[in-house]
């Protein structure tokens, strides 16, 4: 017998693989209804545990929250207090170096600019990874994340929770059953940004709060003085840290159509925006993606609107109805035989034709796509050796994030961009390399 140390992750996977060879022992014998044996429990390390990160920690609370990492002690305080026995770190690199043999899985809930470095380090250590959306800030980072996920074979998932819902599957089943005919256009709108955009870098000098490690917060991006207009919340509009309204919401809103219609890469993207500056995304954008015919379907136009823009009220909605139905955001699919409305997350889908909607609700198409046990449960099961998640890096969320982020090239340059639909490469000359492959500060690497 080999005397090599068996890691916890290997033990969990071996137990899962061997389970079919043994008689199943009832849970009440092991410890009561709902009991989960320690050998079936993941040790999870969470990177970024304030704000959305706190929600992600709660999502995996059924496992063992082994370690918590955050650069801002004040923002993380509630989560730290809730898990007093968890080990605490500020630098995720230190945490992964020290605790690598003790953890099985990692959540990454940091600002966009540190998604890639944290997730890739964890994957290379053999850890299952769940990362918030968008998968990364730039195209190169997304592609490296996909490559490392393929090479390591670890369980991965992006936090676009709408992809796990019943309604997203219903939308695909309805469309494939011909409920609106062949889809020709899809329109999106959102009230984002709800943070400052279209602004320049502040000039005033502000003292860094004593609870925040600003250098670690900056991570791989260029050094600049601290200002509260960047952190803890308003980073999304700054190109150095976030991806604007498009990157924030499109991985949710565009998900169902990307999956249902097999959109792939577009051939051309054109953006109309309020004035563009180098530092932040514009306050308002209208972005048009042209997708070529593919797999038996015709070409499709996708139109994104943010900053309060909405599409025209579709005919047939009914006099006296408020439009848009939800000013926070939504989506409108236009086929050659009808229209489909839904919320940002693929929620509350309905056919615009009321009689058709009543009919499809009374006589729905056969269930074609397996339902999910839930966004966090999917990932946990995959980390324990189960089936891949529906939004794994290489299988779905990586290509989806690429498609979304390509739109920001048109926004940032202020010019249309041509895209190779086979590879996703930008064919338009003059797009700065840093928009696609950002330089990293010394000490940080993928």
C-alpha positions as CSV (number, residue, x, y, z in Angstrom):
1,X,0.0,0.0,0.0
2,X,1.3,3.5,-0.9
3,X,2.3,5.6,2.1
4,X,1.5,8.8,0.3
5,X,-0.9,11.2,2.2
6,X,-4.5,11.0,1.0
7,X,-5.9,14.5,0.8
8,X,-9.4,15.3,2.0
9,X,-10.6,16.0,-1.5
10,X,-9.2,12.7,-2.8
11,X,-10.9,10.9,0.1
12,X,-14.3,12.6,-0.7
13,X,-14.0,11.6,-4.3
14,X,-12.9,8.1,-3.5
15,X,-15.9,7.6,-1.2
16,X,-18.3,9.0,-3.9
17,X,-16.8,6.7,-6.5
18,X,-16.9,3.6,-4.3
19,X,-20.4,4.3,-2.9
20,X,-22.2,2.1,-5.4
21,X,-20.2,-0.9,-4.3
22,X,-21.5,-0.9,-0.8
23,X,-24.9,-1.4,0.8
24,X,-26.5,2.0,1.6
25,X,-26.6,2.6,5.3
26,X,-29.7,4.6,6.4
27,X,-28.9,8.1,7.7
28,X,-30.6,7.4,11.0
29,X,-28.0,4.8,11.7
30,X,-25.3,7.3,11.1
31,X,-26.7,10.1,13.1
32,X,-30.4,11.0,12.6
33,X,-32.5,12.4,9.8
34,X,-30.5,14.7,7.5
35,X,-27.2,13.8,9.2
36,X,-24.2,14.5,7.0
37,X,-21.1,12.5,7.9
38,X,-17.8,14.5,8.3
39,X,-16.3,12.5,5.4
40,X,-19.1,13.8,3.2
41,X,-18.6,17.5,4.3
42,X,-16.5,19.9,2.3
43,X,-14.0,22.3,3.9
44,X,-14.7,25.5,2.1
45,X,-12.6,28.7,2.0
46,X,-14.4,31.9,1.0
47,X,-12.5,34.8,-0.6
48,X,-14.4,38.1,-0.3
49,X,-17.0,37.7,2.5
50,X,-18.8,41.1,2.7
51,X,-21.6,42.2,0.5
52,X,-22.4,39.6,-2.1
53,X,-19.6,37.5,-0.6
54,X,-21.6,37.2,2.6
55,X,-24.5,35.8,0.6
56,X,-22.3,33.3,-1.1
57,X,-21.0,32.2,2.3
58,X,-24.6,31.6,3.5
59,X,-25.2,29.7,0.3
60,X,-22.7,27.0,1.3
61,X,-23.4,27.0,5.0
62,X,-24.4,23.3,5.0
63,X,-20.7,22.5,4.5
64,X,-17.8,23.4,6.9
65,X,-16.8,27.1,6.5
66,X,-13.1,26.4,7.2
67,X,-11.5,29.7,6.3
68,X,-12.5,33.3,5.5
69,X,-10.5,35.9,3.6
70,X,-11.2,39.6,3.1
71,X,-9.1,42.7,2.7
72,X,-11.6,44.8,4.5
73,X,-12.1,43.8,8.2
74,X,-15.1,46.2,8.6
75,X,-17.0,45.0,5.6
76,X,-16.3,41.4,6.5
77,X,-17.1,41.8,10.3
78,X,-20.6,40.3,10.2
79,X,-19.4,37.1,8.4
80,X,-16.3,36.9,10.7
81,X,-18.6,37.1,13.7
82,X,-21.0,34.5,12.4
83,X,-18.2,31.9,11.9
84,X,-15.9,32.5,14.9
85,X,-14.1,29.1,14.4
86,X,-13.1,29.8,10.8
87,X,-9.5,30.7,10.1
88,X,-9.1,34.3,9.0
89,X,-6.9,35.8,6.3
90,X,-6.4,39.0,4.4
91,X,-4.3,37.7,1.5
92,X,-5.9,34.8,-0.4
93,X,-2.5,33.8,-1.7
94,X,-1.3,33.2,1.9
95,X,-4.5,31.4,2.8
96,X,-4.2,29.0,-0.2
97,X,-0.5,28.4,0.5
98,X,-1.0,27.6,4.2
99,X,-4.3,25.8,4.0
100,X,-4.1,24.1,0.7
101,X,-4.1,20.6,2.2
102,X,-7.0,21.4,4.5
103,X,-9.6,22.8,2.1
104,X,-11.6,21.2,-0.7
105,X,-13.4,24.1,-2.4
106,X,-13.2,27.9,-2.7
107,X,-15.7,30.6,-3.4
108,X,-14.5,33.8,-5.1
109,X,-16.7,36.9,-4.4
110,X,-14.3,39.7,-4.9
111,X,-14.5,42.7,-7.4
112,X,-14.1,41.6,-11.0
113,X,-10.4,42.5,-11.3
114,X,-9.3,39.8,-8.8
115,X,-11.6,37.0,-10.0
116,X,-9.0,35.4,-12.3
117,X,-6.0,35.4,-10.1
118,X,-7.8,33.9,-7.1
119,X,-9.8,31.3,-9.1
120,X,-6.8,30.1,-11.1
121,X,-4.6,29.7,-8.0
122,X,-7.3,27.7,-6.3
123,X,-7.9,25.5,-9.4
124,X,-4.2,24.8,-9.8
125,X,-4.3,23.5,-6.2
126,X,-7.0,21.1,-7.2
127,X,-9.9,23.0,-5.5
128,X,-13.4,23.2,-6.7
129,X,-14.2,26.9,-7.5
130,X,-17.3,29.0,-7.5
131,X,-16.8,32.5,-8.9
132,X,-19.1,35.5,-9.1
133,X,-20.0,36.9,-12.4
134,X,-18.7,38.0,-14.8
135,X,-16.1,35.3,-14.8
136,X,-13.3,37.9,-15.1
137,X,-12.7,41.5,-16.1
138,X,-11.1,40.9,-19.5
139,X,-11.2,38.3,-22.3
140,X,-7.7,37.0,-21.8
141,X,-8.4,36.3,-18.1
142,X,-11.6,34.4,-19.0
143,X,-9.8,32.3,-21.5
144,X,-7.1,31.4,-19.1
145,X,-9.7,30.4,-16.5
146,X,-11.4,28.1,-19.0
147,X,-8.1,26.6,-20.0
148,X,-7.1,25.9,-16.3
149,X,-10.5,24.5,-15.6
150,X,-10.0,22.0,-18.5
151,X,-6.5,21.1,-17.4
152,X,-7.3,20.5,-13.8
153,X,-10.8,19.0,-14.1
154,X,-12.0,20.6,-10.9
155,X,-15.7,21.4,-10.4
156,X,-16.5,25.0,-11.4
157,X,-19.4,27.3,-11.4
158,X,-20.1,31.0,-12.1
159,X,-22.7,32.8,-10.0
160,X,-25.3,33.5,-12.6
161,X,-28.0,31.9,-10.6
162,X,-30.8,32.3,-13.2
163,X,-29.2,29.5,-15.2
164,X,-30.4,27.0,-12.5
165,X,-34.0,28.1,-12.4
166,X,-37.1,26.3,-13.6
167,X,-38.2,29.3,-15.6
168,X,-35.0,29.4,-17.7
169,X,-35.6,25.8,-18.7
170,X,-39.3,26.6,-19.4
171,X,-38.2,29.4,-21.8
172,X,-36.0,27.0,-23.8
173,X,-38.7,24.4,-23.9
174,X,-41.3,26.9,-25.0
175,X,-39.1,28.3,-27.8
176,X,-38.1,24.9,-29.0
177,X,-41.8,23.9,-29.1
178,X,-42.4,26.8,-31.5
179,X,-44.2,29.0,-29.1
180,X,-43.0,32.2,-30.9
181,X,-41.6,30.8,-34.1
182,X,-38.1,31.4,-35.2
183,X,-36.4,34.0,-32.9
184,X,-35.1,37.0,-34.9
185,X,-34.3,39.6,-32.1
186,X,-33.8,39.7,-28.4
187,X,-33.9,43.0,-26.5
188,X,-32.7,43.7,-22.9
189,X,-32.9,46.7,-20.6
190,X,-31.7,47.5,-17.1
191,X,-31.8,50.4,-14.7
192,X,-28.0,49.9,-14.1
193,X,-25.7,51.6,-13.4
194,X,-26.8,52.4,-9.9
195,X,-23.3,53.5,-9.1
196,X,-21.2,56.4,-10.6
197,X,-20.1,56.1,-14.2
198,X,-19.1,58.5,-16.9
199,X,-16.7,60.3,-14.4
200,X,-13.0,60.9,-14.3
201,X,-10.4,59.9,-11.6
202,X,-10.7,62.0,-8.4
203,X,-7.9,64.3,-7.5
204,X,-8.4,64.6,-3.8
205,X,-6.2,62.5,-1.4
206,X,-8.1,60.4,1.1
207,X,-6.7,58.5,4.0
208,X,-7.1,54.7,3.7
209,X,-9.3,53.3,6.5
210,X,-7.3,51.4,9.0
211,X,-9.5,48.3,8.5
212,X,-8.8,48.1,4.7
213,X,-5.6,46.7,3.1
214,X,-5.7,48.9,0.0
215,X,-2.7,47.3,-1.7
216,X,-4.3,43.9,-1.5
217,X,-7.6,45.3,-2.7
218,X,-5.8,46.6,-5.8
219,X,-4.3,43.2,-6.4
220,X,-3.0,42.9,-10.0
221,X,-4.1,46.2,-11.4
222,X,-2.1,49.5,-11.5
223,X,-1.4,51.3,-8.2
224,X,-3.4,54.4,-7.4
225,X,-4.3,56.4,-4.3
226,X,-7.3,55.2,-2.3
227,X,-10.6,56.9,-2.6
228,X,-14.1,55.8,-1.3
229,X,-15.4,56.3,-4.8
230,X,-13.7,53.0,-5.7
231,X,-14.5,50.8,-2.7
232,X,-16.3,49.1,-1.2
233,X,-19.2,49.3,-3.7
234,X,-18.6,51.8,-6.5
235,X,-15.8,49.9,-8.2
236,X,-18.1,48.4,-10.9
237,X,-18.1,51.4,-13.1
238,X,-14.3,51.8,-13.2
239,X,-12.6,49.9,-16.0
240,X,-9.6,49.0,-13.8
241,X,-11.8,47.1,-11.4
242,X,-15.2,46.3,-13.1
243,X,-17.0,45.8,-16.3
244,X,-19.8,48.4,-16.1
245,X,-23.5,47.8,-16.3
246,X,-23.1,45.3,-19.2
247,X,-20.7,43.1,-17.3
248,X,-22.8,43.3,-14.1
249,X,-26.2,42.3,-15.5
250,X,-25.7,40.7,-18.9
251,X,-24.4,37.5,-17.5
252,X,-27.8,37.2,-15.9
253,X,-30.0,38.7,-18.5
254,X,-28.4,37.3,-21.7
255,X,-28.0,33.8,-20.2
256,X,-31.2,32.2,-21.3
257,X,-30.9,33.3,-24.9
258,X,-27.2,32.4,-25.1
259,X,-28.1,28.9,-24.0
260,X,-31.4,28.4,-25.8
261,X,-30.4,29.9,-29.1
262,X,-26.8,28.7,-29.1
263,X,-25.7,32.3,-29.8
264,X,-21.9,31.6,-29.7
265,X,-19.8,34.6,-30.9
266,X,-21.2,37.6,-32.8
267,X,-19.8,38.9,-36.1
268,X,-20.2,42.6,-35.3
269,X,-20.9,44.8,-32.2
270,X,-21.8,48.5,-32.4
271,X,-22.4,50.7,-29.3
272,X,-24.1,54.0,-29.0
273,X,-23.3,55.7,-25.7
274,X,-23.1,58.9,-23.7
275,X,-19.6,60.4,-23.8
276,X,-16.8,57.9,-23.3
277,X,-13.8,58.5,-21.1
278,X,-10.8,56.4,-20.3
279,X,-11.6,55.8,-16.6
280,X,-15.2,54.7,-16.4
281,X,-18.0,53.2,-18.4
282,X,-20.6,55.6,-19.8
283,X,-23.8,56.5,-18.0
284,X,-26.0,55.1,-20.8
285,X,-25.4,52.5,-23.6
286,X,-27.2,50.9,-26.4
287,X,-25.2,48.0,-27.8
288,X,-26.2,45.9,-30.8
289,X,-24.8,42.4,-31.3
290,X,-25.2,40.7,-34.7
291,X,-25.0,36.9,-34.5
292,X,-24.7,34.9,-37.7
293,X,-26.9,31.9,-38.7
294,X,-25.9,28.8,-36.8
295,X,-27.0,25.2,-36.5
296,X,-30.1,25.5,-38.6
297,X,-31.4,28.8,-37.1
298,X,-31.2,32.2,-38.9
299,X,-29.2,35.3,-37.9
300,X,-30.2,37.0,-34.6
301,X,-29.9,40.6,-33.5
302,X,-29.4,41.2,-29.8
303,X,-29.9,44.7,-28.4
304,X,-28.7,45.7,-24.9
305,X,-29.9,48.9,-23.2
306,X,-28.8,50.4,-19.9
307,X,-29.0,53.7,-18.0
308,X,-32.7,53.8,-18.2
309,X,-33.2,53.1,-21.9
310,X,-35.9,50.7,-22.9
311,X,-37.2,49.2,-26.1
312,X,-40.4,50.5,-27.6
313,X,-43.6,49.0,-26.1
314,X,-44.4,45.9,-28.2
315,X,-47.7,45.9,-30.1
316,X,-50.3,43.7,-28.5
317,X,-49.4,44.4,-24.9
318,X,-52.7,46.1,-24.3
319,X,-53.8,49.7,-23.8
320,X,-53.2,51.2,-20.4
321,X,-50.4,48.8,-19.5
322,X,-47.3,50.2,-18.0
323,X,-44.2,49.8,-20.1
324,X,-41.7,48.5,-19.3
325,X,-43.5,46.0,-17.1
326,X,-40.5,46.1,-14.8
327,X,-38.3,49.2,-15.0
328,X,-35.5,47.4,-13.1
329,X,-34.9,45.4,-16.2
330,X,-36.1,42.6,-18.4
331,X,-36.0,40.9,-21.8
332,X,-38.1,40.7,-24.9
333,X,-37.7,37.9,-27.4
334,X,-39.2,38.6,-30.9
335,X,-40.0,35.6,-33.1
336,X,-41.7,35.5,-36.5
337,X,-44.8,34.1,-34.8
338,X,-45.0,35.8,-31.4
339,X,-43.1,37.4,-28.5
340,X,-41.8,36.3,-25.1
341,X,-41.3,38.6,-22.1
342,X,-39.3,37.7,-19.0
343,X,-37.4,39.3,-16.1
344,X,-33.6,39.9,-15.9
345,X,-33.0,36.4,-14.4
346,X,-35.2,34.6,-16.8
347,X,-38.0,34.9,-14.2
348,X,-41.7,35.3,-14.8
349,X,-41.7,34.3,-18.5
350,X,-44.9,34.9,-20.4
351,X,-46.0,34.9,-24.0
352,X,-47.3,38.3,-25.1
353,X,-50.3,36.7,-26.7
354,X,-52.6,36.1,-23.7
355,X,-54.5,33.2,-25.3
356,X,-51.3,31.4,-26.3
357,X,-49.9,32.0,-22.8
358,X,-53.0,30.4,-21.2
359,X,-52.7,27.5,-23.5
360,X,-49.0,26.8,-22.9
361,X,-49.5,27.1,-19.1
362,X,-52.4,24.6,-19.3
363,X,-50.6,22.3,-21.7
364,X,-46.8,22.8,-21.3
365,X,-44.3,21.1,-23.6
366,X,-42.7,17.9,-22.2
367,X,-39.9,18.5,-19.7
368,X,-36.8,18.3,-21.9
369,X,-34.1,19.8,-19.7
370,X,-33.4,18.4,-16.2
371,X,-34.2,20.7,-13.3
372,X,-31.5,21.9,-11.0
373,X,-31.4,21.2,-7.2
374,X,-30.3,24.8,-6.8
375,X,-27.3,27.0,-7.6
376,X,-25.2,26.3,-4.5
377,X,-26.3,22.6,-4.3
378,X,-25.3,22.0,-7.9
379,X,-21.7,23.2,-7.2
380,X,-21.5,21.3,-3.9
381,X,-22.6,18.1,-5.5
382,X,-20.1,18.6,-8.4
383,X,-17.3,19.2,-5.8
384,X,-18.1,15.9,-4.2
385,X,-17.7,14.0,-7.5
386,X,-21.1,14.5,-9.0
387,X,-22.1,15.8,-12.4
388,X,-20.6,19.1,-13.7
389,X,-22.6,22.2,-12.9
390,X,-24.8,23.8,-15.5
391,X,-22.7,26.9,-15.6
392,X,-19.2,25.4,-15.5
393,X,-16.3,27.6,-16.6
394,X,-15.5,25.6,-19.7
395,X,-19.0,24.4,-20.6
396,X,-21.1,27.5,-20.3
397,X,-20.1,30.5,-18.2
398,X,-16.7,31.1,-19.9
399,X,-18.2,31.4,-23.4
400,X,-21.1,33.4,-22.0
401,X,-18.7,35.8,-20.3
402,X,-16.6,36.2,-23.4
403,X,-19.7,37.1,-25.5
404,X,-20.7,39.7,-22.9
405,X,-17.2,41.2,-22.5
406,X,-16.8,41.6,-26.3
407,X,-19.5,44.3,-26.1
408,X,-17.2,46.4,-23.8
409,X,-14.7,46.6,-26.6
410,X,-17.2,48.5,-28.7
411,X,-18.1,50.6,-25.7
412,X,-14.6,51.5,-24.7
413,X,-13.3,52.3,-28.2
414,X,-16.4,54.1,-29.3
415,X,-16.3,52.3,-32.6
416,X,-17.9,49.2,-34.1
417,X,-15.8,46.0,-33.7
418,X,-15.7,43.0,-36.0
419,X,-15.5,39.6,-34.4
420,X,-14.4,36.2,-35.8
421,X,-17.5,34.1,-35.0
422,X,-15.4,30.9,-35.0
423,X,-12.8,32.0,-32.4
424,X,-14.2,35.2,-30.7
425,X,-11.1,37.1,-31.7
426,X,-11.4,40.8,-32.4
427,X,-10.6,41.5,-36.0
428,X,-10.8,45.3,-35.8
429,X,-7.4,47.0,-35.7
430,X,-6.6,49.7,-33.1
431,X,-8.3,48.1,-30.0
432,X,-5.7,48.6,-27.2
433,X,-4.1,45.3,-26.1
434,X,-4.8,46.2,-22.4
435,X,-8.5,46.0,-23.1
436,X,-8.1,42.4,-24.0
437,X,-5.0,41.3,-22.0
438,X,-4.3,43.6,-19.1
439,X,-0.8,44.1,-17.7
440,X,-0.4,42.9,-14.1
441,X,1.6,44.6,-11.2
442,X,4.7,43.0,-10.1
443,X,4.0,40.1,-7.7
444,X,0.7,39.1,-9.4
445,X,0.3,36.6,-12.2
446,X,-2.1,34.2,-13.7
